[in-house]
Amino acid sequence: MSATHTLHLVYLGLGSNLGDREKNLQEAIRLIGERVGTVERQSSIVETEPWGFESSHAFLNAVVSCLTEKSPREVLELTQQIERDLGRTQKSTGVYHDRPIDIDILLYDDFVVDEPDLKIPHPLMFERDFVMRPLRELRQQRHRITN
């Protein structure tokens, strides 16, 4: 008897403002595909000013949709490990820094998670145009394909 595996749709926000930003995004997407699940779609990349802190380094941002069997907690742990593997050394709640890569869980199916270190939907995404524009782009693509 084989176990059935449920695939979940997760949207991840990506940002990079240190080093080769485009390469950092591409490598993060590759590692998400290897470790988290199948990367179904990737939004356009947008260049934006830092949000929540001062820096002379602009960000490249994108959103990917991914099909995964992992739980929200597993996705968090895997994406945080990818951040560390790509050189991110600082991650503190509420204090923003320049970083080679940032990966945020934006949505996970229609789940709501409210834990100290994991909040889904991402609580600040609606304030961030650099998240909402690429997220809308992917969700509209998905809507056109499924209808």
SEVEXDREN-383553 format. One line per field, with one value per atom (N, C-alpha, C): atom name; residue in one letter; x, y, z; residue number from 1. Coordinates in Angstrom, 1 decimal, padded with zeros to 4 digits. Example, Ala and Ser with C-alpha at 12.3 -4.5 7.8 and 13.67 -1.06 7.14 Angstrom:
atom <- N|CA|C|N|CA|C $
type <- A|A|A|S|S|S $
x <- 013.2|012.3|013.2|012.8|013.7|012.9 $
y <- -005.7|-004.5|-003.3|-002.2|-001.1|000.0 $
z <- 007.8|007.8|007.8|007.1|007.1|007.9 $
seq <- 1|1|1|2|2|2 $
***
This chain:
atom <- N|CA|C|N|CA|C|N|CA|C|N|CA|C|N|CA|C|N|CA|C|N|CA|C|N|CA|C|N|CA|C|N|CA|C|N|CA|C|N|CA|C|N|CA|C|N|CA|C|N|CA|C|N|CA|C|N|CA|C|N|CA|C|N|CA|C|N|CA|C|N|CA|C|N|CA|C|N|CA|C|N|CA|C|N|CA|C|N|CA|C|N|CA|C|N|CA|C|N|CA|C|N|CA|C|N|CA|C|N|CA|C|N|CA|C|N|CA|C|N|CA|C|N|CA|C|N|CA|C|N|CA|C|N|CA|C|N|CA|C|N|CA|C|N|CA|C|N|CA|C|N|CA|C|N|CA|C|N|CA|C|N|CA|C|N|CA|C|N|CA|C|N|CA|C|N|CA|C|N|CA|C|N|CA|C|N|CA|C|N|CA|C|N|CA|C|N|CA|C|N|CA|C|N|CA|C|N|CA|C|N|CA|C|N|CA|C|N|CA|C|N|CA|C|N|CA|C|N|CA|C|N|CA|C|N|CA|C|N|CA|C|N|CA|C|N|CA|C|N|CA|C|N|CA|C|N|CA|C|N|CA|C|N|CA|C|N|CA|C|N|CA|C|N|CA|C|N|CA|C|N|CA|C|N|CA|C|N|CA|C|N|CA|C|N|CA|C|N|CA|C|N|CA|C|N|CA|C|N|CA|C|N|CA|C|N|CA|C|N|CA|C|N|CA|C|N|CA|C|N|CA|C|N|CA|C|N|CA|C|N|CA|C|N|CA|C|N|CA|C|N|CA|C|N|CA|C|N|CA|C|N|CA|C|N|CA|C|N|CA|C|N|CA|C|N|CA|C|N|CA|C|N|CA|C|N|CA|C|N|CA|C|N|CA|C|N|CA|C|N|CA|C|N|CA|C|N|CA|C|N|CA|C|N|CA|C|N|CA|C|N|CA|C|N|CA|C|N|CA|C|N|CA|C|N|CA|C|N|CA|C|N|CA|C|N|CA|C|N|CA|C|N|CA|C|N|CA|C|N|CA|C|N|CA|C|N|CA|C|N|CA|C|N|CA|C|N|CA|C|N|CA|C|N|CA|C|N|CA|C|N|CA|C|N|CA|C|N|CA|C|N|CA|C|N|CA|C|N|CA|C|N|CA|C $
type <- M|M|M|S|S|S|A|A|A|T|T|T|H|H|H|T|T|T|L|L|L|H|H|H|L|L|L|V|V|V|Y|Y|Y|L|L|L|G|G|G|L|L|L|G|G|G|S|S|S|N|N|N|L|L|L|G|G|G|D|D|D|R|R|R|E|E|E|K|K|K|N|N|N|L|L|L|Q|Q|Q|E|E|E|A|A|A|I|I|I|R|R|R|L|L|L|I|I|I|G|G|G|E|E|E|R|R|R|V|V|V|G|G|G|T|T|T|V|V|V|E|E|E|R|R|R|Q|Q|Q|S|S|S|S|S|S|I|I|I|V|V|V|E|E|E|T|T|T|E|E|E|P|P|P|W|W|W|G|G|G|F|F|F|E|E|E|S|S|S|S|S|S|H|H|H|A|A|A|F|F|F|L|L|L|N|N|N|A|A|A|V|V|V|V|V|V|S|S|S|C|C|C|L|L|L|T|T|T|E|E|E|K|K|K|S|S|S|P|P|P|R|R|R|E|E|E|V|V|V|L|L|L|E|E|E|L|L|L|T|T|T|Q|Q|Q|Q|Q|Q|I|I|I|E|E|E|R|R|R|D|D|D|L|L|L|G|G|G|R|R|R|T|T|T|Q|Q|Q|K|K|K|S|S|S|T|T|T|G|G|G|V|V|V|Y|Y|Y|H|H|H|D|D|D|R|R|R|P|P|P|I|I|I|D|D|D|I|I|I|D|D|D|I|I|I|L|L|L|L|L|L|Y|Y|Y|D|D|D|D|D|D|F|F|F|V|V|V|V|V|V|D|D|D|E|E|E|P|P|P|D|D|D|L|L|L|K|K|K|I|I|I|P|P|P|H|H|H|P|P|P|L|L|L|M|M|M|F|F|F|E|E|E|R|R|R|D|D|D|F|F|F|V|V|V|M|M|M|R|R|R|P|P|P|L|L|L|R|R|R|E|E|E|L|L|L|R|R|R|Q|Q|Q|Q|Q|Q|R|R|R|H|H|H|R|R|R|I|I|I|T|T|T|N|N|N $
x <- 000.9|000.0|000.9|000.6|001.5|000.8|001.6|001.1|000.8|-000.3|-000.6|000.0|000.6|001.3|000.4|000.2|-000.6|000.4|000.1|001.0|000.3|001.1|000.7|001.3|000.6|001.1|001.6|002.9|003.5|004.1|003.8|004.4|005.6|006.7|007.9|008.4|008.6|009.2|010.7|011.4|012.9|013.4|014.5|015.1|016.6|017.4|018.8|019.3|020.2|020.8|022.4|023.0|024.4|025.0|026.2|026.8|026.2|026.3|025.6|024.2|023.4|022.0|021.2|021.4|020.6|021.1|022.4|022.9|022.4|022.3|021.8|020.3|019.5|018.1|018.0|018.8|018.8|019.2|020.3|020.8|019.7|019.1|018.1|016.9|016.5|015.4|015.8|017.1|017.6|017.5|018.0|018.0|016.6|015.7|014.3|013.7|014.0|013.6|014.2|015.4|016.0|015.5|015.3|015.0|013.6|012.9|011.5|010.5|010.6|009.6|009.7|008.8|008.9|008.6|009.5|009.2|008.4|007.1|006.1|006.3|006.4|006.5|007.4|008.0|008.7|008.2|008.1|007.6|008.8|008.4|009.5|010.3|011.5|012.4|012.2|012.0|011.9|013.0|013.5|014.5|013.8|014.2|013.5|014.5|014.1|014.9|014.7|015.6|015.5|014.2|013.6|012.3|012.6|012.4|012.5|013.9|014.9|016.2|016.9|017.9|018.7|019.8|020.0|021.1|021.3|022.6|022.8|022.7|022.4|022.3|020.8|020.4|019.1|018.8|017.6|017.2|016.8|017.0|016.2|015.3|014.0|013.0|012.2|011.7|010.9|010.0|009.1|008.2|008.2|008.3|008.1|006.9|006.3|005.3|005.9|005.7|006.3|005.3|005.4|004.5|005.3|004.9|005.7|004.8|005.5|004.9|005.3|006.1|006.7|005.6|005.7|004.8|005.3|004.5|005.0|006.3|006.3|007.5|008.8|008.6|009.7|010.1|009.2|009.5|010.3|009.9|010.7|012.1|012.3|013.6|014.5|013.9|014.7|015.1|014.1|014.5|015.5|015.4|016.4|017.8|017.8|019.1|019.7|018.8|019.2|019.8|019.2|019.7|021.1|021.3|022.6|023.6|023.2|024.1|024.6|023.7|024.0|024.7|025.1|025.9|025.2|023.9|023.2|023.7|024.2|024.7|023.8|023.0|022.1|020.7|019.9|018.5|017.8|017.3|016.7|015.3|014.4|013.0|012.9|012.4|012.2|013.4|014.5|015.7|016.2|016.3|016.7|018.1|018.7|020.1|020.3|021.4|021.8|021.9|021.6|021.7|021.8|022.6|022.7|021.4|020.6|019.4|018.4|017.2|016.1|015.0|014.4|013.3|012.2|011.1|009.9|008.8|008.2|006.9|005.8|005.2|004.1|002.8|002.5|001.2|001.6|000.8|000.9|-000.6|-001.0|-002.4|-003.2|-004.3|-005.0|-004.8|-003.7|-003.4|-003.1|-003.5|-003.1|-002.3|-001.1|-000.2|000.2|000.1|000.4|001.3|002.6|003.5|004.6|005.3|006.3|007.2|007.7|008.7|008.2|006.8|006.2|004.8|004.6|003.3|003.0|001.8|001.3|-000.1|-000.6|000.1|001.1|002.2|003.2|002.6|002.8|002.0|002.3|003.5|003.8|003.7|003.3|003.3|002.4|001.3|000.3|000.9|001.9|002.5|003.7|004.0|005.2|004.9|004.9|004.6|005.6|006.8|007.8|007.5|006.5|006.0|004.7|003.8|002.5|002.5|003.3|003.3|003.7|004.8|005.2|004.2|003.7|002.7|001.4|000.9|-000.3|000.0|001.2|001.6|001.5|002.0|001.9|000.5|-000.2|-001.6|-002.5|-002.3|-003.1|-002.7|-001.4|-001.0|-001.7|-001.7|-002.3|-003.8|-004.4|-005.9|-006.2|-005.4|-005.7|-005.6|-004.6|-004.3|-005.4|-005.9|-006.8|-008.3|-008.5|-009.9|-010.0 $
y <- -001.2|000.0|001.2|002.1|003.3|004.5|005.3|006.5|007.6|008.3|009.4|010.7|011.4|012.7|013.8|014.7|015.9|017.0|017.6|018.7|020.0|020.9|022.2|023.3|024.3|025.5|026.5|026.8|027.8|028.9|030.2|031.3|031.8|032.0|032.5|033.8|034.8|036.0|036.0|036.4|036.4|037.8|038.1|039.4|039.3|040.1|040.1|041.5|042.0|043.3|043.4|042.2|042.1|041.1|041.4|040.5|040.5|039.4|039.2|038.9|039.9|039.8|038.8|038.9|038.0|036.6|036.4|035.0|034.5|035.3|034.9|034.4|035.2|034.8|033.4|033.3|032.1|030.9|031.1|030.0|029.6|030.6|030.3|029.5|029.9|029.2|027.8|027.6|026.2|025.4|025.9|025.2|024.9|025.9|025.7|024.5|024.4|023.3|022.0|022.0|020.7|020.3|021.3|020.9|021.1|022.0|022.3|021.7|021.8|021.2|021.8|021.4|021.8|023.3|024.1|025.5|025.5|025.9|025.9|027.2|028.3|029.6|030.6|031.5|032.6|033.9|034.9|036.2|036.9|038.1|039.0|039.5|039.9|040.4|041.9|042.5|044.0|044.5|045.7|046.3|047.4|047.4|048.2|048.8|049.9|050.4|049.6|049.6|048.8|049.3|048.3|048.6|048.4|049.4|049.2|049.5|049.9|050.3|051.1|051.8|052.6|051.8|051.9|051.2|051.8|051.8|052.3|051.2|050.0|048.8|048.5|048.6|048.3|046.8|046.4|045.0|044.6|043.3|042.6|041.7|041.7|040.9|040.1|039.0|038.1|037.2|036.6|035.6|034.4|033.2|031.9|031.2|030.4|029.5|028.1|027.3|026.0|025.0|023.8|022.7|021.8|021.6|020.9|020.0|018.9|018.0|018.4|019.4|019.8|020.6|020.5|021.3|022.7|023.7|025.1|025.2|024.4|024.5|024.0|022.9|022.3|023.3|024.0|025.0|026.1|026.6|027.6|027.1|025.9|025.5|025.3|024.8|024.6|025.9|026.9|028.2|028.9|028.8|029.5|028.8|027.5|026.9|027.3|027.5|028.0|029.4|030.2|031.6|031.5|030.6|030.5|029.9|028.9|028.4|029.4|030.4|031.4|032.6|032.5|033.6|034.5|034.3|035.2|034.9|035.9|035.7|036.3|037.3|037.9|037.7|037.3|037.3|037.5|038.7|039.0|039.7|039.3|039.8|041.3|042.0|043.4|044.3|043.8|044.6|044.1|045.0|044.6|045.0|044.2|044.4|044.1|044.6|044.2|042.7|042.0|040.5|040.0|038.9|038.3|037.6|037.1|036.5|036.6|036.8|036.7|035.9|034.9|034.1|034.1|034.6|034.7|033.8|033.1|032.4|033.4|033.6|034.6|033.9|032.8|032.1|030.6|029.8|028.3|027.8|027.4|027.1|028.2|027.9|028.9|028.8|028.2|028.0|029.4|029.4|030.5|029.9|030.5|030.0|031.3|031.2|032.3|031.8|031.6|031.2|032.3|032.3|033.4|033.6|032.5|032.7|032.3|032.1|031.7|032.2|033.2|033.8|033.7|033.0|032.8|033.2|034.0|034.8|035.7|036.0|036.9|038.3|038.7|039.8|041.2|041.3|042.6|042.6|041.5|041.5|042.5|042.8|043.8|045.2|045.5|046.8|046.9|045.8|045.8|045.6|046.7|046.6|045.6|045.6|044.7|043.2|042.9|041.6|041.4|042.4|042.3|042.3|043.1|043.1|041.8|041.2|039.9|038.8|038.9|037.9|037.9|039.1|039.3|038.7|039.0|038.4|036.9|036.2|034.8|034.3|034.9|034.4|034.6|035.7|035.9|034.9|034.5|033.5|032.2|031.8|030.6|030.6|031.7|031.8|031.7|032.3|032.1|030.7|030.0|028.6|027.6|027.9|026.9|027.2|028.4|028.7|028.6 $
z <- 000.0|000.0|000.0|-000.9|-001.0|-000.3|000.3|001.0|000.0|000.3|-000.6|-000.1|-001.1|-000.7|-001.2|-000.3|-000.7|-001.1|-002.2|-002.7|-002.2|-001.7|-001.2|-002.1|-002.3|-003.1|-002.2|-002.3|-001.4|-002.3|-001.9|-002.6|-001.7|-002.3|-001.6|-002.2|-001.3|-001.7|-001.6|-002.6|-002.6|-002.8|-002.1|-002.2|-002.1|-002.8|-002.7|-002.9|-002.0|-002.3|-002.0|-001.9|-001.8|-002.8|-003.3|-004.2|-005.6|-006.3|-007.6|-007.4|-007.3|-006.9|-007.8|-009.1|-010.0|-009.8|-009.6|-009.4|-008.1|-007.0|-005.7|-005.9|-006.6|-006.8|-007.5|-008.6|-009.4|-008.6|-007.8|-007.0|-005.9|-005.3|-004.3|-004.9|-006.1|-006.8|-007.1|-007.6|-007.8|-006.6|-005.4|-004.2|-003.7|-003.8|-003.5|-004.3|-005.5|-006.4|-005.9|-005.4|-005.0|-003.6|-002.7|-001.3|-000.9|-001.4|-000.9|-001.8|-003.1|-004.0|-005.4|-006.3|-007.7|-007.8|-008.3|-008.6|-009.8|-009.7|-010.7|-011.6|-011.0|-011.8|-011.0|-011.8|-011.2|-011.8|-011.0|-011.4|-012.2|-012.7|-013.2|-012.0|-012.3|-011.2|-011.2|-010.0|-009.9|-009.0|-009.4|-008.6|-007.7|-006.4|-005.4|-004.4|-003.8|-002.7|-001.5|-000.6|000.7|001.4|002.1|002.9|004.3|005.2|006.6|007.1|006.2|006.7|005.6|006.0|005.0|004.4|003.1|002.5|001.1|000.6|-000.7|-001.7|-001.3|-002.1|-002.4|-003.7|-004.1|-004.1|-004.0|-004.0|-005.4|-005.7|-006.7|-006.0|-006.4|-005.7|-006.8|-006.3|-007.2|-006.3|-006.8|-006.1|-007.0|-006.3|-006.9|-006.3|-007.1|-006.6|-006.7|-005.6|-005.5|-005.0|-005.6|-005.1|-004.2|-003.0|-002.0|-001.2|-000.7|000.3|001.7|001.8|003.2|003.9|005.2|006.1|006.1|006.6|006.7|007.5|008.6|009.5|008.7|008.0|007.2|006.1|005.5|004.4|005.1|006.3|007.0|007.2|007.8|008.1|006.9|005.8|004.6|003.9|003.9|003.3|004.2|005.5|006.3|006.1|005.9|005.6|004.3|003.3|002.0|002.1|002.9|003.2|003.8|004.8|005.4|004.4|003.6|002.6|001.5|001.3|000.3|000.9|002.2|002.8|003.8|004.1|005.0|006.4|007.1|008.4|009.5|009.2|010.2|009.8|010.8|010.6|012.0|012.2|013.5|013.2|014.0|013.8|014.0|013.0|013.1|012.8|012.6|012.3|011.0|010.0|008.6|008.3|007.5|007.1|005.6|005.1|003.7|003.8|002.7|002.7|001.3|001.2|-000.2|-000.6|000.4|000.0|001.2|000.9|001.9|001.2|002.0|001.5|002.5|002.1|003.0|002.5|003.4|003.0|003.0|001.9|001.7|002.0|001.3|001.4|001.3|002.0|001.9|001.9|000.7|000.4|001.0|001.8|002.4|003.9|004.3|005.8|006.4|007.7|008.6|009.7|009.9|010.9|011.7|013.0|013.9|015.0|014.8|015.8|015.9|017.0|017.2|016.0|015.4|014.3|012.9|012.8|011.6|011.5|010.6|010.4|008.9|008.6|007.3|007.3|006.4|005.4|006.0|005.2|005.7|006.2|007.4|008.0|007.3|006.7|006.1|004.6|004.0|002.5|001.8|002.5|001.8|001.9|002.7|002.8|001.8|001.1|000.3|-001.2|-001.9|-003.3|-004.1|-003.6|-004.2|-004.0|-003.1|-002.9|-003.7|-003.5|-004.1|-005.6|-006.2|-007.7|-008.3|-007.9|-008.4|-008.0|-006.8|-006.3|-007.2|-007.4|-008.3|-009.7|-010.2|-011.5|-011.5|-010.6|-010.5|-010.3|-009.4|-009.1|-010.3|-011.1|-012.3|-013.4|-013.5|-014.5|-014.1|-012.8|-012.3|-012.6|-012.3|-012.5|-014.0|-014.9|-016.4|-016.8|-016.3|-016.7|-016.1|-014.9|-014.3|-014.7|-015.3|-015.7|-017.2 $
seq <- 1|1|1|2|2|2|3|3|3|4|4|4|5|5|5|6|6|6|7|7|7|8|8|8|9|9|9|10|10|10|11|11|11|12|12|12|13|13|13|14|14|14|15|15|15|16|16|16|17|17|17|18|18|18|19|19|19|20|20|20|21|21|21|22|22|22|23|23|23|24|24|24|25|25|25|26|26|26|27|27|27|28|28|28|29|29|29|30|30|30|31|31|31|32|32|32|33|33|33|34|34|34|35|35|35|36|36|36|37|37|37|38|38|38|39|39|39|40|40|40|41|41|41|42|42|42|43|43|43|44|44|44|45|45|45|46|46|46|47|47|47|48|48|48|49|49|49|50|50|50|51|51|51|52|52|52|53|53|53|54|54|54|55|55|55|56|56|56|57|57|57|58|58|58|59|59|59|60|60|60|61|61|61|62|62|62|63|63|63|64|64|64|65|65|65|66|66|66|67|67|67|68|68|68|69|69|69|70|70|70|71|71|71|72|72|72|73|73|73|74|74|74|75|75|75|76|76|76|77|77|77|78|78|78|79|79|79|80|80|80|81|81|81|82|82|82|83|83|83|84|84|84|85|85|85|86|86|86|87|87|87|88|88|88|89|89|89|90|90|90|91|91|91|92|92|92|93|93|93|94|94|94|95|95|95|96|96|96|97|97|97|98|98|98|99|99|99|100|100|100|101|101|101|102|102|102|103|103|103|104|104|104|105|105|105|106|106|106|107|107|107|108|108|108|109|109|109|110|110|110|111|111|111|112|112|112|113|113|113|114|114|114|115|115|115|116|116|116|117|117|117|118|118|118|119|119|119|120|120|120|121|121|121|122|122|122|123|123|123|124|124|124|125|125|125|126|126|126|127|127|127|128|128|128|129|129|129|130|130|130|131|131|131|132|132|132|133|133|133|134|134|134|135|135|135|136|136|136|137|137|137|138|138|138|139|139|139|140|140|140|141|141|141|142|142|142|143|143|143|144|144|144|145|145|145|146|146|146|147|147|147 $
***
